Amino acid sequence: MRLNLIRFFTFGGIMTSWTYLSIFASQSGIPDSQIGLIVAFYSLALFLSSFVFGRASDRFGRKLFLLIGLALSGIAFFLQIFAHDIITLLLVRSFVGFCLGIYPAALVAYVHENKKSLAKFSSFGSLGWGVGTIAGGLIAVYFTIRAVFLLSSVLFIFALTAAFGIKFKKHDAVDVPKFPIEVAKRNLSLYLSILIRHSGAHMIWTFWPLFLQSLGADLFWIGVIQLTNSLTQFVIMFILGGRLSYISSIIVGLTLSSVSFFSFTLASDFWQILPTQILLGISWSLIYVGGLRYLMDRNIERATASGLFDSVLSLSSIIGPFMATLVVAFGGYRVTMYFAAIFAIVGALLFRFSKQHASVGHLNLNNVGKNNNNK
């Protein structure tokens, strides 16, 4: 239960800040082009951190990076309260991104190695996202958005408290090269497909709260819309996440993502976004849980593979905002959604017709480990 609580609190903290960050930046007089820059630097820091600490967790164990990552993240989120312009916000969000990359790979690997359900574990992240976002919306309405950042920090303190009660077994070090090329090659079709899909998604998410405001949603209803997505993810991950083959789960999820992104363009009122959020929640649940199962089954360097997965997600959130900044100036928010729909279907086709996983199935992890130790 402690593992699920950590997932619940951390995702609540992350998504609460994320949801209202662009609105806070806009209220601070920062233009859309510079908001994209802030998101990109945050993602770059997260990309590098996930890459470094995923490998480190395989070599040196899970406990150290889990506890340090949670503690530093709580501090980083608190520092957001003091941001007041483009420079301070860019610096503090970069620090947040770096801290958030320290612990997730260690946590996911620990869950799998202790034979816990990755689907149910992931579902509590979605639940935390929903509860945190709606709580953040209420705080933003009745207090200020800066108070939302305080909530994020407190949630990470709760997660750290839960982590102190975990009993860690002695870690068997995995010899992983400084540049784990073999791990990347072994999972390349997944990484590329997710990179393409998620780059398109982040074109949308860069200005998502502002788009919702343009449809008439206030801060509270922005939280409700996000809650719809996250609760859908919770239900799907908890009930169905581990029942489909991970190959089918990823392909179906990528295809449904394309449909979801296109459906956003049809909305003329924020109420019409609610059903599309359900579809989006289903699609991401299938992709995320399928992707984690794919990596845990095919790799003995589980934290490294998971860290690379997080790095790919972070890289997409660098590419997406830069693309969005260019596109939004010419066609508005909806053009980003057309691009995202195209990218998602391209990702689905790439993964579907990749020969990398077509005949591999479940790899012999003992052989994988021997091969890597010989490099």
N, C-alpha and C positions, 0 to 999 in steps of 0.2 A: 504493500500500500504506500510505503514511503516513496518508492520510485514514481508511482502515479501522481502523488502529491507534488513532487519536484517538477514533473512535467506540467502539471496544472498551474502551479504558481509561476513558473518561468515563462510559459507561453502567455499567461495573463499579463505579466509585466511587459513582455516584448510587444505584444499586439496593442496593448492599451496606449503606449507611447507612440507606436507607429501610426495608429489610426488618426491621432489628432496632431501629429507633428507638422504636416503640410499646412494645416489651418493655422497653427501657432506661428509658423514661419511667415505665412501670408499676412497675418495680423501684425507681425513685427516689421512689415514693410519690405520683405524680401520678395523679389519678382519670381515668376514661375521658372525662368531659366536657371536661377541660382538655387531654387528648391531642388531641381534635378541634380545639381552639383553636390549638394549636401547628401542626398540619397546615394549618389555614386561613391563618394568618399567613405561613407559608412559601410557600404557594401565591399569596397576594396579592402578595408581593414578586416572585415569579417572573412573575406576570401582568404587572405594571407594567414590569419589566425587559425582558421579551420584546417588549412593545409598543414601548418606546422604542428599544431597540438593534437591532431588526429594521429599522426605518426608517432609523436612523443608518447601518447597514451598506450600505444601498442608496445613500445619499448620499456616504459618505466611504470606502467600501471594506471589504474583508473582513479583511485581515491584522490591523489594530489591535485589532478587537473579539475576534477569535479568540484572540490571544495574551494580552490583558489578562483576558479572561473565564476562560481556563484557569488563569492564575496566581492570580487572586483566589479562584477556586473551591477550589484546593488549600489556600490559607490558611484559607478559611472552614470546610472540612471538618475541618481540624486543630483549630480552635477548639472544635469540639464536645466534644473530650476534657475541657474544663474546665467544661462545663455540669453543674449539680448540683441545680437546682430549676426550677420552672415559669418564672420570670422569665429566668434565664440561658439555658435551653433555647429559650424562645420568641425571644429576641433573636438567638441564634446561628443558629437555623434560618431566621429571616427574612433574615439576612445571606447564608446559603447560597442561599436562593431568589433573592435579588437577583443574586448572582454567576453563578448558573447560567443566568440569562436573557440574559447578555451575548453569548455566543458561538454558540449553536446555529443561529440563522437565517443568520449569515454562513457557517457551515460547510456547511449544506445547499445554500445558493445556490452556493457555490464548487464543490461536487460536481457539480451540474447543469450549471453553465456550462463545466465542463471535460469534459463528456460522459461522466461516470462513471455507472454504474448505481446509481440511488437504492435499488433493491431490495437489491442486494448490500451496498451501504454500510450500509443500515439493519440488515441481518442481523447485521453485526458488533457492533452495539449489543446485540442480543439475546444474542449469544454472550458478550459482556463481562458482561452482567447475570448470566447463568448461572454463569460461571466465578467472578465476583466474589462472588456470593451464597454459593456453596458454600465458597469460601475463607473468607468472612466467618463462615459457620457453624462451621467448624473452629476459627477464631480465637476466636469467642465461647465455644465449649465448653472449649477448653484454656487460654484466657487470660481476657479479659473483653470485654464489649461495647464498652467504651471503646477497646480495641485495634482494633476493627472500624473506628472512625472514623479511626484512623491509617492503616489500609489504604486507605480512600477517598482520603485526602490524597495518599498515595504514588502511587496510580493516576493522579491528576490531574497530578502532576509528570511521570510517564511520558508522558502525553498532550501536555503542554507541550513536552517534549523532542522528540517526533515533529513537532510543529507548526513548530518552528524550521527544519526541513529543507524546508519547502514553498516552492516558488518561486511568488510571486504576480505575476500580470500587472498592468499598469496598469489601474486601475478606471475604467470609464465611469460617471460619476455619473448616477443616476436621480432626477429631480425628484419627490419624494414630499411631499404636503402634511403638515402637522403632525398632522392628523387624517385618515388615509387612508380616507375614507368610501367612495369609489368602489371601492377594493380590497375593503373589507368587503362592500359590496353585491354585487359580482361573484361572491363566494364564499359568500354568506350561507347557502345551503341546506346546504353542507358544514359550516360553522361551527356552525350551530344543531343539526344532527343529532349532531355530535360532542359538543357541549356537553351535550345531553340524555343521550346514552349514557354519557359519561364521568362525569357527575355521579352517576349511579346506580352506576357502577363504584367511584367513590371512597367511596360509602357503605359498600361492602364493604371496600375496602383500608384504611380508617381503623383497623379493628379486626381485619384479616385475620390477623396473626401470633397475636393473642390467641384468635381463633376456632380456628386450627390447634392451639394449645396445649390448648384445651378438648376437641379430638378425640384428644388423646394424643400429639401431635407434640412432640419436643424441639427444641432450637435447630438441631441438625444436620439433622433431617428437614424442618424448615421451609425450610432451604436447598435440600434435595433437591427439595421440591415446587416451589419457585420455579425451580429448574434445569430441571425438566420443561417448564414453560411457556416459558422462554427458549430452550431448545434446539429446541423445536418452532418457535418464531418464526424462529430462525436458518435452519432447513431450508426452511421455507415461503417466507421472504423471498428466500433465495438461489436457490431453484429455480423458484418459481412467481410471485414477487412482481410481475414485470413482464410477465407473459404474458396476464393477463386485462385486459379494458378496465377503466379505473379506475372507471367508473360501476358496473359489475357487481361489481367487487371490494369497493367500499364497501357496497353493499346486502347482499351475501352475508355480509360480515363483521359488519355490525350485527345481522343476523338470527341468526347463529350465537352472537353475544354473549349474546343473550337466552336461548338454549338453555343456554349455559354457566352463566350466573348462576343460573338456576333449578336446574340440576343440583347446584349446591353445597348446596342445602337438603336433598338426599336423602342426603348423606353422614352416616354414624354413626361412622366411624373415619377417621383421617387417610389411610390407604391408599386409600380410595375417592376421595380428591381427585385422585390422580395422573392417571387418564384424563380427568377434566374439565379438567385443566390443558392437556392436549394440544389439546382442542377450543378452549379459550380462546386458546391460542397461535396456532392457525390463524386464528381470528376477528380478533384484533388485527393480525396480519400483513397480512391483506387490507385492513383499514381504514386502517392507517397508511401502507403503501406506496401504496395507491390514493389516499389523501388527498394525499400529497406530489406524486405524479404529476399529479393534478388541478390543484394549485396551480402547479406549475412550468410546465405546458402553457398555463395560462389567464392568466398574469400576467407582465408584464415586470418588475414590482416584486417580484422573487422573494423577497428577504430579508424585505420587509415582509409579504408574504402568508404566508410561513413563520413569521415572528414572531407574526403574528396567530393562526395555527394553534396555536403554543405557548401564546399567551395564553389561547386558548379552553380548552386542556387544563388550564392553571393555574386559570382561573376555575372550571372544573368541580371542581377539587380544593379550591376554597373552599366551593362550594355543597354538595358531597357530604358532607364531614365535619360541617358544621353540621346537615344533615338527618339524618345518621347519629346524631349526638349526641342529637337529639330522639327518633328512632325506637327506638334501642337500649334506652332506658330503659323502654320499654313492651313490646317484644316480643323482645328479645335480638338476637343477631347475624343469625339467619336472616331476620328481617323485612327487613333491609337488602337481602338477596339477592332477595326477591320484588319490592321496588321497583325494583331494578336491572334485573331481567328485563323489567319493564313499560316502563321508560324506553328500553331498547335497541330494543325492537320499535317504539316510537313514533318513535324516531330513524330507523329503517329506512323506515317508512312516509312520514315527512316527506321524506326524501331521494328515495325512489322516485317520489313524485308531485309533486315540485317541478318547475315549468316552467322554472326558471332554467337548467338544464343540458340539458333534454330535446332541444332543437334547436340547441344552440350548437356542440357538438363542440369542435374545436380552434380557438381564437380566433386572429385575426390580431394578433399581439403588436405589430407595428409601429403598427397603428391604436390599440391600447390605449395604447401609450406616447405617441403624439401627443395623444390625448384627455386624458391626465393632465397632459402638459406645458402644455396650454392652460388648465388650471384655475387 
